[in-house]
Amino acid sequence: MIYTVTLNPSLDYVISVDGFKSGAVNRAHEARLNVGGKGINVSAALKSLGFESLATGFIAGFTGGAIESGVREMGIAADFIRLPAGLSRINVKLNTGEETEINAAGPEITPDAAEELLSKLDHLLRKDDLLVLAGSLPPGLPTDFYQTILRRLRKRNILSVVDTSDSAFLDTLTERPFLIKPNESELGALFNKELETKEEIISCAGNLRTRGAHNVLVSRAEKGALLLAQDGGVYEIGAAPGKAVNSVGAGDAMVAGFIAGWLRTKNYREALKLGTAAGGATAFSRGIATGKEIEQIFAQIEKP
């Protein structure tokens, strides 16, 4: 079974405005409300690819109820922990020809709620299950919370996937995650440098492998992706062909595609190709791509 954890899910209010002017009244020509959060996006993309998962994490208030309902309406099993106070966040995604995001902090997580989630995962996870930890940490949780989750599950022989940032990301390396997925900018930030060459990317990703990650997948937007794999190989693939209209969820779809490709074939090249197709198809769509859209891009994409 696949489980996804989104500690700080959201409702994403996506607004499109032509000729946006700061400090003036602007009229949106399109607005929509999506259920958001990196782990939830992974679950949605896995669903498109024919893989079931269970989504969990924290929700609060009426916005949390809308998130949980939205996840279930997508056909995804949901088992969230409801907080006693606060509201799950609403994030604003403004499209004016370029994308601007305003992300809220989210509700405060109490120690009791944190322990409840840890106990839930203790109960749910079994040998050979796959756990995806994705997204930012909400207020109240220590930066090593993802590491704590993995440490408690260390003896379960699960596959773990981590997609977060900063110290929360680095802390998990001691628990030897199966896959981590920084983008090129995030990878550079981990080493306090701007990465300018492929060789620099490979060097930094190799450092993360040395520190514990089995596989390091680096997304590079229009430059494609690089994978430093557990078999010692360095795999590279070009970007999926198409016009990007939306970056929200593309990286999460790449994670889902890689997972699906690996579970189907146990082949790193094919996993990288399906991950790139899923990420690209989502970037070319208004939301998480459908299975048909992903298949169309997969058929067009160059071999890694």
Backbone hydrogen bonds, N-H to C=O, Kabsch-Sander energy under -0.5 kcal/mol:
donor,donor_aa,acceptor,acceptor_aa,energy
2,I,52,E,-0.5
3,Y,130,L,-2.9
4,T,54,L,-2.6
5,V,132,V,-3.0
6,T,4,T,-0.5
6,T,56,T,-2.6
7,L,5,V,-0.5
10,S,36,G,-1.8
11,L,89,R,-1.9
12,D,10,S,-0.5
12,D,34,N,-3.5
13,Y,11,L,-0.7
13,Y,91,N,-3.4
14,V,12,D,-0.9
14,V,32,R,-2.8
15,I,13,Y,-0.6
15,I,93,K,-2.9
16,S,30,E,-2.8
17,V,95,N,-2.5
20,F,17,V,-0.5
24,A,21,K,-1.4
28,A,26,N,-0.5
29,H,16,S,-2.2
30,E,16,S,-1.1
32,R,14,V,-2.1
34,N,12,D,-2.8
34,N,32,R,-0.5
36,G,10,S,-3.5
39,G,134,A,-0.7
41,N,37,G,-2.5
42,V,38,K,-2.1
43,S,39,G,-2.2
44,A,40,I,-2.4
45,A,41,N,-2.5
46,L,42,V,-2.7
47,K,43,S,-2.1
48,S,44,A,-1.8
49,L,45,A,-1.4
50,G,47,K,-1.5
51,F,46,L,-3.1
54,L,2,I,-2.0
55,A,77,A,-2.9
56,T,4,T,-2.7
58,F,6,T,-0.9
59,I,81,I,-2.5
64,G,60,A,-1.7
65,G,61,G,-1.8
66,A,62,F,-1.8
67,I,63,T,-2.0
68,E,64,G,-2.5
69,S,65,G,-2.4
70,G,66,A,-2.4
71,V,67,I,-2.4
72,R,68,E,-2.0
73,E,69,S,-2.3
74,M,70,G,-1.2
75,G,72,R,-1.8
76,I,71,V,-1.7
77,A,53,S,-1.1
79,D,55,A,-2.5
81,I,57,G,-3.0
82,R,80,F,-0.6
83,L,59,I,-3.2
83,L,81,I,-0.5
88,S,60,A,-2.5
89,R,9,P,-0.7
91,N,11,L,-2.3
92,V,102,I,-2.6
93,K,13,Y,-2.7
93,K,91,N,-0.5
94,L,92,V,-0.6
94,L,100,T,-3.4
95,N,15,I,-3.4
95,N,93,K,-0.6
96,T,94,L,-0.7
96,T,98,E,-2.4
100,T,94,L,-2.6
102,I,92,V,-2.9
109,I,139,P,-2.9
110,T,108,E,-0.6
114,A,110,T,-2.4
115,E,111,P,-2.3
116,E,112,D,-1.9
117,L,113,A,-2.1
118,L,114,A,-2.2
119,S,115,E,-2.5
120,K,116,E,-2.2
121,L,117,L,-2.5
122,D,118,L,-2.2
123,H,119,S,-1.9
124,L,120,K,-2.3
125,L,121,L,-2.4
128,D,157,N,-1.9
129,D,126,R,-2.2
130,L,1,M,-2.6
131,L,159,L,-2.9
132,V,3,Y,-3.0
133,L,131,L,-0.5
133,L,161,V,-3.3
134,A,5,V,-1.8
134,A,132,V,-0.6
135,G,163,D,-2.6
141,L,138,P,-1.4
145,F,142,P,-1.7
148,T,144,D,-2.4
149,I,145,F,-2.2
150,L,146,Y,-2.2
151,R,147,Q,-2.7
152,R,148,T,-2.1
153,L,149,I,-1.1
154,R,151,R,-1.2
156,R,153,L,-2.2
157,N,154,R,-0.8
159,L,129,D,-2.5
160,S,158,I,-0.5
161,V,131,L,-2.7
162,V,179,L,-2.5
163,D,133,L,-2.6
168,A,165,S,-0.7
169,F,165,S,-0.9
169,F,166,D,-0.9
170,L,166,D,-1.8
171,D,167,S,-2.7
172,T,168,A,-0.6
172,T,169,F,-0.8
173,L,170,L,-1.4
174,T,171,D,-0.9
175,E,172,T,-1.8
176,R,173,L,-1.7
178,F,160,S,-1.4
179,L,160,S,-1.7
180,I,215,N,-1.9
181,K,162,V,-1.4
184,E,219,S,-2.0
187,L,183,N,-2.7
188,G,184,E,-2.0
189,A,185,S,-2.2
190,L,186,E,-1.6
191,F,187,L,-0.7
191,F,188,G,-1.1
192,N,189,A,-1.1
193,K,188,G,-2.3
195,L,193,K,-0.6
196,E,194,E,-0.5
201,I,197,T,-1.7
202,I,198,K,-2.6
203,S,199,E,-2.2
204,C,200,E,-2.4
205,A,201,I,-2.9
206,G,202,I,-2.4
207,N,203,S,-1.7
208,L,204,C,-1.6
209,R,205,A,-1.8
210,T,206,G,-2.4
211,R,207,N,-1.6
212,G,209,R,-1.4
213,A,208,L,-1.9
214,H,177,P,-2.7
215,N,178,F,-0.7
216,V,228,L,-2.4
217,L,180,I,-2.7
217,L,215,N,-0.5
218,V,216,V,-0.6
218,V,226,L,-3.1
219,S,182,P,-1.2
219,S,217,L,-0.6
220,R,224,G,-2.9
223,K,220,R,-2.4
224,G,221,A,-1.9
225,A,237,I,-2.2
226,L,218,V,-2.2
227,L,235,Y,-2.9
228,L,216,V,-2.5
229,A,227,L,-0.7
229,A,233,G,-2.6
232,G,229,A,-1.9
235,Y,227,L,-3.1
235,Y,233,G,-0.5
236,E,304,P,-0.7
237,I,225,A,-2.1
244,A,242,G,-0.6
245,V,283,A,-3.1
246,N,283,A,-1.9
250,A,247,S,-1.6
251,G,247,S,-0.5
253,A,249,G,-2.5
254,M,250,A,-1.9
255,V,251,G,-1.9
256,A,252,D,-2.3
257,G,253,A,-2.9
258,F,254,M,-2.6
259,I,255,V,-2.5
260,A,256,A,-2.9
261,G,257,G,-2.8
262,W,258,F,-2.6
263,L,259,I,-2.8
264,R,260,A,-2.0
265,T,261,G,-2.2
266,K,262,W,-2.3
271,A,267,N,-2.3
272,L,268,Y,-2.4
273,K,269,R,-2.2
274,L,270,E,-2.6
275,G,271,A,-2.5
276,T,272,L,-2.4
277,A,273,K,-2.3
278,A,274,L,-2.6
279,G,275,G,-2.4
280,G,276,T,-2.6
281,A,277,A,-2.8
282,T,278,A,-1.7
283,A,279,G,-2.0
284,F,280,G,-1.6
285,S,282,T,-1.3
294,I,290,T,-2.3
295,E,291,G,-2.4
296,Q,292,K,-2.0
297,I,293,E,-1.9
298,F,294,I,-2.7
299,A,295,E,-2.0
300,Q,296,Q,-0.7
300,Q,297,I,-0.8
301,I,297,I,-1.8
